[in-house]
Each structure stands twice: as structure tokens, then as C-alpha cells.
């Protein structure tokens, strides 16, 4: 991802266009950004991008010793480190994706989750439809109406 994928002119973008070349399964898609994510982009720009030469042509997440982007393996290491040392749990990037999808399933339709995850098949998205005890209680509660 490049800086200009997240920032245009003097403002952060409100959505991210995930190119096929960086998508997990090669499916391009557009993902709206939350207000919190947009604020994080503002912080990233202020703390890192504005101090780097060549703003706009650099990667959004450069490596610590190179202008090249951090690698997927580096992302795995960062997520794992903070999972262990901050949350005291084993954590992987895939677990974050799974949590994102599971939380979305509680708020929206399976078709929207499918599109946001870039799944070609609805059956790939169905693994996130596992109900919890609150879901079961709410379903039974509708019988009282």
C-alpha cells in the first residue's frame, strides 16, 4: 500500500481500494474506513510520512531500515509480539481478519461480509455465521412478539 492509497491532497481518504495484487485472494474491492481508521491515517501521516522525503511516492508502511514496504512476515511478527506482550494471548493476522468478519456478521448481512472480505463464494463466508448464546436468546425472544 502506498501513501496515496490512504491520502489525497490535504485529507485522508474515506475508503480503501484494495488492489488485486495485495488482496488475500486476488479479488479487488473497496472497503470504507471507520472514523477511527481515518484518524489513525492522520496520525501516521503526521508522525511518519511528513518527515520522509518524497511524500506521496513512498509506501504507507515502510520498513525501519529501508524505503521498501514491510513484509507480510514482519506484520505477522508485529501482531504476534503485541498479542503476547500487550494482550497476553496468541494472535495472528488471520485471527484479526476472523474477528473482523465475526463482528460484522452480528451487524450486517452475509453478502456484505462476503464483499468486504473479497470472498468469491458465499460458502467461504459462512464459516463466520456461528451463533453465540446472545444470538440464540434473541431468536427465541422474537417468538414472544
N, C-alpha and C positions, 0 to 999 in steps of 0.2 A: 504494500500500500504506500502510495506517495502522499506527501503533504497536501497536494492539490486535490486529492481524493476526499479530503476532510475539510478543506478551507478554500473559499473562493472570494477574491477581493479582500474586503475587510471584515468578513463574517464567516463563522463555521457553517458548513452545510447541514441541512436538516435530515438528510438521508445519505446512506452509503450505497454506492453502486458496486456490488461485488462482482468483479470480472470473473469470467470462466477460468482464467489462468490461476486465480488464487482461491477459488471456491473449492470446498472439500470434495465435492463430487463432479466438478466441472460445469455446474449449472449456474449461469449468471442470474443475478436477482438484485432487487433494490430493497434495502432494509431501512425503514425510518429509524432515526436516532431519538432516544429519550432526551429529556431536558438535562438529565444528569450526565449523559454521554456527551452532549454538546458542551456542557460546562467543563468536562474533562478535556475535550479538544482545545478549548480556550486556554486551560491551564498548561497543556502540553505545548501549545504554540508559545505562550509567554515564557515558559521555563526552558524550553529546548530549541525550538525552531528559530526563534528570533535571534538567538545567539550564534546560529550556524550560518556560515557563508552560503550563498546560493539558494536562499529561501525559495520554495516552490518547485525546485528541481530535485530535492532530496527526499529520501524515504521518510515516512511518518515515524518509523521506529528504527532509527539507525543503531548499528552495533556500537559498543562502547569504545572500540579502538579502530573503527573503520566507518566510512560513509555508507557502506553497504548495509542492507537491512538485517535485522536479527533473524536468525534461522528458526524454523519450526522447533528444532531441538532446544534452542535457547528458551523459547516460550514454554516448552514442557518443563524445563529446569526451573524457571521463574515461578510458574504456577505450583509446582511441587514444593519448592522452598517455602513459599508463603503459606501453602496449605499446612505444612509441618510446623513451621515456626510461629505462625500467627493464629491459625485456626486449630492447630493440633489434630489435623486429620490428613489422611492420604488424599491428594487431589490431583486430577489430571485435566487437561484442556477438554477432553471428551466429556468428563463429568460436568464441566461448566456448560457445555452445549446441551447435555441431557437435562440439567437443571433449568436452563432457559426454556427448553421445549416443554418440560413438565409444567412449569409455572404458566406458560402461555396456554396450555390445554385447559387450565382452570378458568381462563378468562375469555377465550375465543374459540372459534370453530377449528376443527381438524384441518380443513382446507387452507386456512390462513397459516397455521403452523407449518403445514407441508410447504407452502410457498416460501415462508421465511427461512426454513431450513434448506431449501433447494432440493427437496426430495422429488424424484420423478414419479415414484409410485406411492400411492396413499398407504399401501401396506407397510412401507418403511416408517411412516409417521405413526402408525397405530401402536407401536411399542410404548408411546408416551401416554396412552389412554388409560393407564391403570388407576382405578378409583381408590380414594382413601376413605377413612371412616366418615369424614365430614360429607363427602360426596354421597355416600350411601344414606346417611341421615337426611340430607336434603332431598334425595329422591323419594324416600319414604314419606317425608313431610309433605310432599306435593299431593299425597293421597288424601290428606285432610281437607283439601280445597273443595 
